[in-house]
């Protein structure tokens, strides 16, 4: 298995090179040159596997055995999930009226990103130890990515991480999970801007290929292919636990509903679909609706501003992983993708070719919900099931309730729950419900915090350069 950039500037790249990369040097995103295809016998065999076993199988398809022997991969996967609170790592909640909620949030930070990030952290340490190297990780976060990344590598001598978070746009618990980790290798900035705005200086740093190479800079956002790779497993697990039959030919269809922001998770779903998994995908967004507009009518254009919502982790108007989906659906037409994405970066909008727009709407459905819908869904789910949803998970479940009320229940449906309600106490209170606060979350409120600031008017790009050079200088002393 080799990798290439979605914009065609780089091909025949190894998994290890991709693991330690951010954006490709041509501005594109790395993708496998070929998507593996699975036959019915393999799908039926996998249907009995645990979540960790599925992670191992999927990763083995995308990581050559000569890069990572199978026994080492198995060991890394077991280590990755050691700190998870649930014995099965993830759990399917089967609720009333056909509502299936796949809880992906039983990791260290109560967010689904712990699943992929824990595996990626282990992969990084494996290759860094082997090469006796050090890296600096640069991450922008809308909320959950930062804390998951921090937890996956905290205290690691071979890695430093710089996290940029949007000040005032994360939940208080999300902020505390990032700022209470007092380790020499953790550096957190609160940025006076939106999650899309803080991505700009990060993108500019990665564009300086000489500087990136000098300091071994990489990303752990879903820019990083390895994050997307592990997330493919969510769809196999969801399918196997919601499908009415594993023996029919062809296998029955299952609809999977995904609360969507930067589109990394839904990209993984598209890949699972292309691998042969019989799923129908629904991307549900909040009022930051660029993905819905793009799928619905080909309107791939930025709105005037980002709207702060009760689901802050998906308050994103520049979903960079859509480039991967465009590339997949255009039959890997890198020239067309390069032209389109450079137009989008320059003008804030791009025209989707008619054929691509048609394929996109055939492959994905979409919906948009507002904060009132989220509150109503949280209340309804509690009333019917005594089950507490986080606002992001409620974004997906809103779609289920809308379809239920329309009588559209012909196939099984699974809603991905991407975070626990414990992280979003304000939203729970707004729904008139009582937050559940575990002791380890309550303890965050009394812990020491450490955070630097990036204010409006300051040169954020220069501040990043300075911090990276400071880390490099400290390592030499």
SVG drawing of the C-alpha trace seen along z (x, -y; Angstrom):
<svg xmlns="http://www.w3.org/2000/svg" viewBox="-45 -44 68 61">
<polyline fill="none" stroke="black" stroke-width="0.4" points="0.0,0.0 1.4,-3.4 -0.1,-6.9 -0.5,-10.0 -1.6,-13.6 -5.2,-14.4 -3.7,-17.2 -1.3,-14.8 2.0,-16.5 3.3,-13.4 2.8,-9.7 4.3,-6.4 4.6,-7.7 5.0,-5.2 2.7,-4.8 5.4,-6.0 6.0,-9.2 2.2,-9.9 1.9,-9.2 4.5,-11.9 3.0,-14.5 0.4,-17.2 -0.8,-18.6 1.1,-17.3 3.7,-19.8 1.3,-20.6 -1.4,-21.6 -3.4,-18.4 -4.2,-15.6 -2.7,-12.1 -4.9,-9.2 -4.1,-5.5 -3.5,-5.0 -5.9,-2.1 -9.0,-1.4 -9.1,2.3 -12.2,4.3 -13.7,6.8 -15.7,9.8 -18.8,11.2 -16.8,14.0 -14.5,11.5 -17.4,9.3 -19.1,12.3 -15.9,13.3 -15.3,9.8 -18.9,9.6 -17.9,11.6 -14.8,9.5 -14.4,7.2 -13.7,3.5 -9.9,3.9 -9.8,6.9 -11.5,4.8 -9.0,2.0 -6.2,4.5 -7.8,5.9 -8.5,2.5 -5.0,1.1 -3.4,4.2 -5.0,3.4 -3.4,-0.1 -0.1,0.5 2.4,2.8 3.6,5.7 7.2,4.8 6.6,1.4 4.7,2.9 4.7,6.6 1.3,8.0 2.4,9.0 3.6,5.5 0.4,4.0 -1.6,6.3 0.4,5.2 0.0,1.5 -3.8,1.8 -4.0,3.5 -1.9,0.7 -4.0,-2.0 -7.3,-0.9 -5.8,0.0 -7.2,-3.2 -10.7,-3.0 -13.5,-2.7 -15.7,-0.2 -14.6,3.4 -15.7,3.5 -14.1,0.1 -17.3,-1.1 -21.0,-0.2 -24.2,-0.2 -27.2,-1.6 -30.5,-0.1 -33.3,-2.5 -37.0,-2.9 -38.5,-3.5 -35.6,-1.9 -33.0,-4.3 -29.5,-2.8 -26.8,-5.0 -23.2,-3.8 -21.3,-5.3 -17.8,-6.1 -16.8,-8.1 -15.5,-5.7 -11.9,-6.9 -9.8,-9.2 -11.5,-12.5 -15.1,-11.2 -14.9,-11.9 -14.8,-9.6 -11.5,-11.1 -9.8,-9.1 -10.4,-5.9 -8.3,-7.0 -5.9,-9.3 -4.9,-6.5 -3.9,-4.3 -2.1,-7.0 -0.2,-7.9 1.0,-4.3 2.0,-4.2 4.0,-7.4 5.9,-6.2 6.6,-2.9 8.2,-4.5 9.9,-7.3 11.6,-4.8 12.6,-2.7 14.2,-5.8 15.4,-7.5 13.6,-10.7 11.6,-13.6 8.6,-15.4 6.6,-18.5 2.9,-18.1 0.8,-21.1 -2.9,-20.8 -5.9,-23.2 -9.0,-22.2 -12.7,-23.1 -12.9,-21.3 -12.3,-17.6 -9.3,-17.0 -6.9,-19.0 -7.6,-17.1 -7.5,-13.7 -4.2,-14.5 -2.8,-15.7 -3.9,-12.6 -2.5,-10.3 1.1,-11.7 1.3,-13.4 4.7,-12.9 6.2,-11.3 9.9,-12.2 9.9,-11.8 7.0,-14.3 6.0,-17.9 2.6,-19.1 1.3,-22.6 -2.5,-23.0 -4.5,-26.0 -8.0,-26.3 -10.7,-28.9 -11.1,-31.1 -14.7,-31.2 -15.9,-28.7 -15.2,-25.4 -17.1,-24.1 -15.5,-24.8 -14.7,-21.1 -13.1,-20.8 -10.8,-23.8 -9.9,-22.3 -9.0,-18.9 -6.4,-20.7 -5.1,-23.4 -4.7,-21.2 -2.2,-18.9 1.0,-20.3 3.7,-18.4 6.9,-19.7 5.8,-18.4 2.4,-20.1 1.9,-23.7 -1.6,-25.2 -2.7,-28.5 -6.1,-30.1 -6.7,-32.0 -9.0,-35.0 -10.7,-33.6 -12.8,-30.7 -11.6,-27.2 -11.3,-28.0 -9.3,-31.2 -6.8,-29.4 -6.3,-26.8 -4.9,-29.5 -1.5,-30.0 -1.2,-26.2 -1.7,-25.8 0.9,-28.5 3.5,-26.8 3.0,-23.5 3.4,-25.3 7.0,-26.1 8.4,-22.7 11.9,-23.6 10.9,-24.7 8.6,-21.6 11.5,-19.3 14.0,-21.0 11.8,-20.7 10.0,-17.4 6.5,-19.1 3.4,-17.0 -0.3,-17.2 -2.8,-15.1 -5.9,-16.8 -7.9,-14.6 -5.6,-16.1 -3.5,-13.1 -4.5,-10.0 -3.9,-7.7 -6.8,-9.3 -9.2,-8.7 -7.9,-5.1 -8.8,-4.1 -12.2,-5.8 -13.1,-3.5 -13.7,-0.9 -16.7,-2.8 -18.7,-1.9 -17.9,1.8 -18.7,2.1 -21.9,0.1 -23.0,2.2 -22.3,5.6 -24.2,4.6 -27.2,3.1 -27.6,5.3 -30.6,7.7 -28.6,10.4 -25.0,11.3 -25.9,14.3 -28.2,12.7 -26.8,12.3 -26.4,9.4 -26.0,8.2 -28.8,5.8 -28.4,2.1 -27.9,0.1 -28.1,-3.7 -25.4,-5.4 -25.9,-9.0 -22.9,-11.1 -22.7,-14.5 -20.3,-16.3 -17.8,-19.1 -14.4,-18.9 -15.7,-15.7 -12.9,-13.4 -15.4,-10.9 -17.7,-10.9 -14.7,-10.5 -13.9,-7.3 -17.5,-6.2 -17.1,-6.9 -14.0,-4.7 -15.8,-1.9 -18.6,-2.1 -16.1,-1.8 -14.5,1.2 -17.8,3.0 -19.7,2.3 -23.4,1.9 -24.2,-1.4 -26.1,-4.5 -24.4,-7.6 -26.1,-10.7 -24.0,-13.8 -25.9,-16.0 -24.5,-19.5 -25.6,-22.4 -26.2,-25.9 -22.7,-25.9 -24.0,-24.1 -21.5,-24.2 -21.4,-20.4 -25.2,-20.2 -25.3,-22.9 -22.5,-21.1 -24.3,-17.7 -27.8,-19.2 -27.1,-21.5 -23.3,-21.7 -22.9,-25.0 -19.4,-24.6 -19.0,-28.2 -18.1,-29.8 -20.8,-31.5 -20.1,-35.1 -19.2,-33.8 -19.2,-30.8 -22.2,-30.6 -21.4,-29.5 -23.7,-26.6 -24.5,-24.2 -22.4,-21.6 -19.1,-23.6 -16.9,-20.8 -18.7,-20.9 -18.8,-24.7 -16.8,-24.6 -17.3,-26.3 -14.1,-25.0 -14.4,-21.2 -11.0,-20.3 -11.7,-16.6 -14.3,-17.2 -11.2,-17.3 -10.7,-13.6 -14.3,-12.8 -14.2,-14.9 -11.0,-13.0 -12.6,-9.6 -15.8,-10.4 -13.9,-12.0 -12.1,-8.7 -8.9,-10.3 -8.9,-13.2 -6.1,-15.1 -5.8,-17.8 -9.5,-18.7 -9.3,-18.6 -6.2,-20.8 -7.9,-23.4 -11.1,-23.3 -9.5,-23.5 -7.1,-26.3 -10.1,-28.2 -11.9,-27.6 -8.9,-28.7 -8.6,-31.9 -12.3,-32.9 -14.0,-31.1 -16.1,-29.1 -15.7,-26.6 -17.8,-25.1 -18.3,-21.4 -18.3,-19.7 -21.8,-18.4 -20.7,-14.7 -19.0,-15.2 -22.0,-17.0 -24.2,-14.1 -22.0,-11.4 -21.8,-13.3 -25.5,-13.5 -25.8,-9.8 -23.2,-8.7 -24.3,-10.9 -27.5,-12.3 -27.4,-15.4 -29.4,-17.5 -29.0,-20.6 -30.4,-21.2 -30.4,-24.2 -29.9,-24.6 -33.7,-24.4 -33.7,-21.1 -30.8,-19.9 -32.5,-20.9 -35.8,-19.2 -34.0,-16.0 -32.1,-15.9 -35.3,-16.3 -37.2,-13.7 -34.5,-11.1 -34.4,-11.6 -38.2,-11.5 -38.5,-8.3 -35.4,-6.4 -33.9,-8.2 -30.8,-8.5 -28.6,-11.6 -27.3,-12.8 -24.5,-15.3 -25.4,-18.1 -23.3,-16.6 -24.8,-13.2 -28.2,-15.0 -27.4,-16.5 -27.4,-13.0 -30.4,-11.7 -32.5,-14.8 -32.3,-13.3 -33.6,-9.9 -36.5,-11.5 -37.4,-13.6 -37.4,-10.4 -39.3,-8.5 -42.0,-11.2 -42.2,-11.0 -42.6,-7.2 -39.3,-6.6 -38.2,-3.5 -37.6,-1.0 -34.0,-0.1 -32.0,0.1 -30.3,-3.1 -27.4,-3.8 -26.5,-7.3 -22.9,-7.9 -22.5,-9.4 -19.3,-11.3 -19.1,-12.6 -20.5,-12.1 -23.0,-14.5 -20.7,-15.0 -18.5,-17.4 -21.4,-19.7 -23.1,-20.6 -24.5,-23.9 -26.3,-22.3 -27.7,-19.6 -29.0,-22.3 -30.5,-24.3 -32.5,-21.1 -33.8,-21.2 -31.9,-18.0 -29.4,-17.1 -25.8,-16.7 -23.9,-13.6 -20.5,-14.7 -17.9,-11.9 -15.4,-12.6 -12.5,-12.8 -14.3,-15.6 -15.2,-17.5 -11.6,-17.3 -10.5,-19.4 -12.1,-22.5 -9.5,-22.6 -6.4,-21.7 -3.7,-24.1 -4.0,-25.4 -1.4,-26.5 -2.3,-28.4 -0.8,-31.1 -2.9,-33.5 -3.0,-34.6 -4.9,-37.9 -6.5,-39.7 -3.9,-41.8 -1.0,-39.7 1.0,-37.7 -0.2,-34.2 2.0,-32.6 5.1,-34.3 4.1,-33.2 3.9,-29.6 7.4,-29.9 8.8,-31.3 7.3,-28.5 8.5,-25.8 12.0,-27.3 12.0,-27.6 11.1,-23.9 13.9,-23.0 16.4,-25.2 15.4,-23.6 15.9,-20.1 19.5,-21.0 20.4,-22.3"/>
</svg>
